[in-house]
Amino acid sequence: MGLPLIDGIFPALIIAGAMTTAAGDPSIAGILQTGLLIFGGSATVAVILAEMDGTRREQITSILLLGVLLIPVAVAEAAVAETIETLLNFEVFHRFAGLVILAVAAKTASSKVGEYLPSPSIIIGLGLVASFEPAGFELIVTPDPMRLLSAGAAAGTGVGFAGAVALFAPRLRGNVDIDLFRFGSSVALGMLALDVLGLMPTQAPVALGVLGVTALFAFDPGSDGADLDEFVDDASAESATPNANANGAVADGGDDADPADYDALVDDANETDDDSEPGYGYPGEEESRAPWL
């Protein structure tokens, strides 16, 4: 969650005006999109559900402690960003801000594609070089409070999202298709990038809509173990009549079925299901930790 503050994505969005309106007021849609997609997103969900240790109380406490550090740093970067903005050609840097979000979206969608793309910090560094105009430098000692408020609200939204995931983790774990949510999040990031670049033909928060639909489709309650339950029901139904062929010839010429065999098959299925419990990696990979984490 702190990575956007380190690699420069968050300051780039601040300079690009992704969290404020044209009049300089806080943009609710921009704040939510930045908080949920940049600070939150599929990686945060996967880490909390698949890798975060401790009880639910301990997990929420850890997230809140992170928020105590995250929010002030986000506000501080917003204050410094105003001075940095006076050194840059806004129109040029604006394009690089959109490109860096597209790069993050591509890396989220596919780790293989991400191997061939430069890191976000490199893209932002190139944007700083390409848009550097020292003639307009001005030290801003009184930053815009609305911009500071928007930055803090975006970071707070990300912390709140992570806390909500940790709070409902027992319910979500095993019932959320992480791969589907990851891919949908990458599409939402792509929509956010187009919005930052000014290529969206509408002012509606399309990225939020995509993220909402993704969350709806990725949540599949009762999917965990559904196939096993169906198998157990079938086995129970067949074992209820074990003597159906006992007095006659067996159709395939084999031995009569032993009801105990069904219990062994059910036990084997349970063991197989336990072995594949994490289920958050890519199909066929040996380790449960997905490479895009």
N, C-alpha and C positions, 0 to 999 in steps of 0.2 A: 504493500500500500504506500510505502514511502518512496518507491522507485520513481514515480513521476516528479517528485521534488528534487531527485538527485540527477536524473538524466536530462532534465530541462523541459520535459513535455508540459508540465504545469505552468511554468513561467511563459512558455511560448503561447499557451492558450490565453493567459492573462493579457499579454501584449496584443494578441489577435482579437481581443474583445469577445471571447467565446462566452463569458459569464455576465456580460453587461449589454444593455440595449444601446441603440444608436445615440440616445439621449444621455447615456452614462448611468442609468439606473440599473439596479440588479435585475438580471433576467432569471426568472424562476426556472424556465425550461433549460437554460444554459447551465445553471447551477446543478440541477438534477442530473443532466446528461454528463457533466464533468465528474460529479461525485460518484454516480453509479457505474460509469464506463471507464473512467480513468483511475480513480482511487479504488473502486470496487471491481466489478467485472468477473469473468469466469475463473481467472486464476485465484482470486480471493475466495470464491465459493469452493473451488476444488481443494485449496489448502485447508480451509476450515473443516470441510466434511471428511477429507481423506487423510490428513496429516497432522492436524492440530491435536495435541495431547491434553490430558487433564479433564476435569469435570466441566459441566456447562458453566458453572459459576467461575471457575478458573479461566476458562476461555474468554468469557465476557470481560472479566477483570483485565486480562492481558490486552484485549482490544481497546478498552477504555484508557488504559495507561498509554497505549500507542497514540490514541487520539489526543491525549494531553500534550504530546510532543508534536504530533502531526499538524494540528490546527494552528498553533503559533508560528511554526515554520512556514506554513502556507501563507499566512498573513504577512510575515516578514518578506517572503519572496515577492508578494504582490506590491509591497512598498518599494522594494528595490527595482522591480520591473518597470516602474514609471520612469526612473532615471535612465535605465537601459534603453527604453523606448525612444528617448530623445537622440540616441546615437544611431538609430536605424531608420531605413527607408521602409515605412509601414507596408506599402503595397508589395514589396519584394519579400519581406519576412513573412507576410501573411500567407503567401503561397507555400513557404517551407513549413509553416505551422500545420497546414492541411496535409502536406506530404508526410510529415512525421506521424500523424494519426493514421494515415493509410498504411504506413509501414508497420505500425503496431497492430493494425487490423490483419494484415497479411501474416505476421508472425503468430498471431493468435489462432488464425484459421489453419495454418500448416507450419509445423516446425521445419519441414524440409525447405519450404519457400523462405522461411526466416533465415536459414543458413546463408542464403545468397544475397540478403539485403543488409545494408549498413545499419548499425545500431541507431536508435533515436538520437543519442547525443552527437553522433557524427553528422546526422542530417541537420540538427539544430546548429551545430558549429558551422557547417557550410552556409546555412542561412544567415548567421551573424556576419560571416565574412562577406557574403554577397550583398547584404543590405547595409553594411557599415557606412555611416555618414557622420564623421566626427564634428562637422561644422555646426550641427544643430545641438550639440551637447548642452544640457542644462541639469544642474543638481536640484532634484525635487526634494525639498525638506518637509513639505506638507502634502503627503500623498492623498489621493482621493479616498475619502472614507467609504464611499459606496463600493469602490473596487476592493478595498480591504474586507468589507463585509461579505462581498460575493466570494472572495477567495476562502475566507473562513467557513462560510456556509457550504461551499463545495466540499472542502475537506471534512466538515462535520457530517455531510450527507454520506460520504464514503464510510466513515466510522460507524454511523448509524446502520448502514446497510450490512456491514460486517457483523455488527452486534446482533442484528435481527437474524442473520444466517446462523450464528452461533446459538442463539436462543432457541431456534426451531430445528437445530441440527439433528436431534433424535428422530424427528419426523421426516426431515428431508433426506437423511442418509439412507441410501438404498432406494429412494423413490425419485431421485433426480438423475436424468441422463446428462452427465457432465459434458460428454462430447457434443451432444446436441446444443446444450447451453453455450458451450465454447464457440461453436460455429455461428450461432445466432448472435452472440456478442460481437464477433468479428464483423458481421454484417451491420450491426448497429454502429460500430466504430466507423465503418466506411460511410454510413449516412452522416455521422457527425463530421467527418472530414469534408464531405461535400458541402455541408452547411457552413463550415468554417471558410471554405474556399469561395463561398457565395454562389455555388452552382445549383443549389436546391431551388426549384421554382415556387416554393411555398415557405411561409414563415412558421408552419406547424412543426412541432418537435417530433420529426419522423423517427429519429434515433430512439427516443423514449418509447414510441409505439412499437418499433421492431423489438426492443428489449422486453417489453411487456408480453408480446406474442411469443417470444422465445421462452420466457419463463413459464408461460402457460403450457406450451407444448413439451417442455423439458420435464415438467412435473407429472409423474405417472404414479399416483398412489396405488399401492398394492401390487406393483409390478414385481417387486423383489420376492422371489420364491413362488411366483404364480405357476410357472411351468412344473415345479416340483409338486405343488399341491394337486395339480391336475393329474400328474403321474400317480401320486399316492391314491387319489380317488379311483383311478382306473384299476390300480393293483388291488385295492380293497374290494372293488366290485367283482373282479375275477376270482379273488381268493375266497369270496363268500360262497362260491359254488365249486369247491375243489374236486368234488366227486362227479362232475358232469360227464367226464370221459372215463371214469374209473371202471364201469361195468362193460364198456365197449372198447372197440379197437381205437387206438389213437390215430388221428388222421395222417400224421406224417411218419408214423411208424416208430416214434420215439417213446421215451418213458413218460409215465404219468407225471403231471406237474405237482411239485411239492410246494404247498403254501408257504413254507419257510423261505423258499427262494425269493418270494416277493419282499419279505422283510429285509433280506440281504441287499436286494436291489435298491430299496428305499434308503438303507443306511449308506450305500455307496453314493447315491445321489446327494444325500446330505453332506457327505465329505467333500464331494466335488464342488458343491455350492459354497462351502466354507472356504475352500482353497481359492476360489475366485472372488472372494468377498469385496476387495477394494473396487475393482471394476472401473477405475477412473483413468486407465491408460489407453493407448491406442490398441486396436485389435492386433493380436499377434506379438506384441512386445513382451519381453521377458520380465521386466520390472513393472510394478504397479504405478510408479511415479511417471507421469506423462512428461515428455521432454519440454513442452511449452511452459511448464511450471518454473 
